[in-house]
Amino acid sequence: MAEKETTPGLVQRIAALPLWVRLAALTVLVILATLVSKWLVLVLLIALGLWPLTLLLGLGLLALIARRRGGWSWMKGWLASRLGGLLVPALAVLTALIIGALVLMFTDQAVYEAIADGQIGEALGLAFGNLARAYGALYEGALGSPFKILEALGRWMGGEGIRPLLSAVRGPSDSLVQSVPYIFAGLAVALGFRAGLFNIGAEGQIGMGWLVAVVVGFSFAGLPAVIHLPLAILLGAVAAGLWAAIAGFLKARTGAHEVITTIMLNYVLFRLSEWLLCGPLEEAQGTCRTQDIVQSAYLPRFLDHPVTVHWGFVLALLAAVLTSWFLFRTKWGFELRTVGANPDAARYSGMSVGRTVVLTMFLSGALAGMAGVSQGLGITRNIALGFQAGYGFDAIALALLGKSRPLGVTAASLLFGMLRAGAARMQSVAGVPTEIVQIVQALVIVFIAAPEIIRIVYRLRKPKEEEVEVAVFSRGWGA
Amino acid sequence: MMTAQAEAATTPEAPGMSRADVLVTALIVLVGGLCLLLGAVSTEAGEVAQFTDRTLGTLFSLPTQITLYVIGVFCLFAAGVRLFVKLGSVRTVLNWSVAFLVAFAFLVWITSGSSLNLPGMLQATLVAATPLTLGVMCGIFCERSGIINIAIEGMMLWGAFTAVAFGSTFDNLWMGVLGASLVGGLMAGLHAWLSIRYKVDQIISGTVINILAAGGTRFLNLRVLEPAGLSTPGAFNLVRIPLLADIPIIGPILFENQPTVYIMLILLVLVNYVIFKTPWGLRMRACGEHPRAADTVGVQVNRMRYIAVIVGGLIAGIGGAYFSLGQVGTFEDNMTRGQGFVALAAMIFGNWNPIGGFLAALLFGFADALQVKMQIIQPVLPIINQPIPPEFLQMAPYILTIIVVAGFVGRTRPPAAEGKPYEKQ
């Protein structure tokens, strides 16, 4: 967005300040934000739950800015360039949801019974009624009910306590909670994609991070939280990073394909964790889970039950920003992307491809590990047998959906987080197995990976200039 | 990556000895040394391992210590042969015999001081190797034709589910196997369609099949099969082949099994013949090695790939049926437990060759049967005096595969054009 103005804008004025002033201001801002974080999060949750209002507000704000800057024309171009790329992903998600709806209708026992009785009209009514109930529950589980939120807000203003409001915003809160491991794992896969590496082992790395963070979390009782929590986070991420770096090292040294090695490392870790969790680390005979971490290693939550949003969400957003900065603003990030785009060119321009591969796998594994760390320290506070929740495999969808851009991945993660949170509600209210969401997610991958299908279905024209496509990974096994 | 290749190409090699060869020799020496160490440290001179049979009683007893010593010395001898004698195709035979002898040494050591039903053990190995071998054959069909397949797991899971659905709906287990095979083929068709028609990255499209299988089977099981009471078709009975099953020792191992085992053995012979001895097989392999050349001589590359992938899926589906109809007689969540990925590992281990893959599957199946046995015997590791956790044996296939793909042992050579969509010019 080329700035045409000659008078310095706010950004330029800030950039002109000395570094220490900027740093100090940032620190003050961060401390202030931390102090009011509870209320910020509450506002965020309400804004999510009342998203139509939020959207209107945002548009109004945009209009205001547009008037001050003298017209819509520049904003039109900006919006078109931003939203143009969103068309196919949006249609992909929509189509997947529609197919999911069809799957729900065609697997509905009651509908078939009605058809068998010869009552076609009733069958149709039942089918759509059940579907509406299921998707309604999906919506409420993901974003809460706006009416309930408004009502609770009114009661809170009336001095009836915050409790009803908290339970009203449970939906948005659950969505954010679910999106935390998604953001981390999605970033992990996306970072690999940028370097032309397919890290399919995120699931195992998540387990590694989770396991180590929890072990650190319960073994150093007595440490102050300021040391204990960062230590648990750091060791969890580093352990997962090293685990993934094995695959990177083997690729750099011997050319072993990272897809095979990460798959195999996944299963090595699963077996290892089975042994540890039902053996040496078991809390009590037959439980197959570790003891709980001590309080000094908790990732604190912002609000009271049932709102479980924890600081992992902030860490995840921070990780997205840092990954973006790393990829597009640092020398290492540039090398990483060059290796991904063209390893030969990277080699001939003097970059060390091997070192980049190892580093990328380490960072990717560390990010994936953070997904496990945040789950272990923020939500479950222990690790039990069967911890694999599929975040690592869904992460591939996220990286594709977000076109391997950290901010795109974050947006996709929020969407998937909502789907997952909604699915839980859908199961308890409408009795629909949560796995319908997995089916929808698999379809999303299909449509994103093969956009031609979407273009054919919706009769879209082929884009003039092909977007940056994800690098080609399957250059064959072995070498 | 290319660096390693470039380095390997530029560093001068001693004639007949590559770096990989040195490493594998070192590994054999190490394993042989371990055998000797185990023999010296953890066994007494008089201990014997007794191998029995259900009908014949004691088959033979081996003095543990001496057996371990002999196998250890054999390993060292084999390593010496590798170093000093130029070997041709004998090398592969030597590698495999070392692998199986070491596995046997481990078995002897575990049995030391007690007795073990050897035919029972071997039969358990064969049974455990059955789904793996079927998965291996699926992988070989796909990859030899040039399509990477990491979706063996997904196809088998769909097979396991469909076998239950069809088996109970038609009240006939054979319909279950048929349905499993068809749906496995259907999923393979989806994989082929995405990766050939839309040129989707083959690993991504494989992942789609896997996610779809994990979610779809559980969803359908909870929402359709269980409410309709269709989730317990029952399991296959053992089929005794008359006369042949009466042969002592071999009979109970080979000829008294579930039908899927026989299907696997027949398919193994058939697939090996089709791939290596028929013109069709040659054309298919050409599509995976050099599609342009195949196209030039009139092979329709993409059509060939479709067929090969779908045939692979049909076989994987049968492998899936083994899990539900061959074992428990019902569907459980994620019941393939990653065996599809072990099959992938066995395929690489067997160097994209059905027989090699079968041997690898036997080795991995043996590890599986052994860890079941170890939960009963609980052998104690010397020096640290701790029982060996069975999970560590379960890891063996994965770790061995990492070692193999890293080129530390032997030389795997995947089909050259694998993973690249073919465009006619």
Interface residues (C-beta under 8 A of the other chain):
Chain A: V103 T107 Q109 F198 I200 L250 K251 A252 R253 T254 G255 A256 H257 V259 I260 T261 I263 M264 L265 Y267 V268 F270 R271 L272 E274 W275 G279 P343 D344 R347 V353 G354 V357 G390 F393 D394 I396 A397 L400 V432 P433 E435 I436 V437 Q438 I439 Q441 A442 I445 V446 A449 A450 E452 I453 V470 V472 F473 S474 R475 G476 W477 G478 A479
Chain B: M1 M2 T3 A4 Q5 E143 I148 I150 L194 Y198 V200 D201 Q202 I203 I204 S205 T207 V208 N210 I211 L212 A214 G215 G216 R218 F219 L220 L222 R223 V224 P227 A228 G338 F341 V342 L344 A345 I348 P389 E391 F392 Q394 M395 Y398 I399 T401 I402 V405 A406 G407 F408 T412 R413 P414 P415 A416 A417 E418 G419 K420
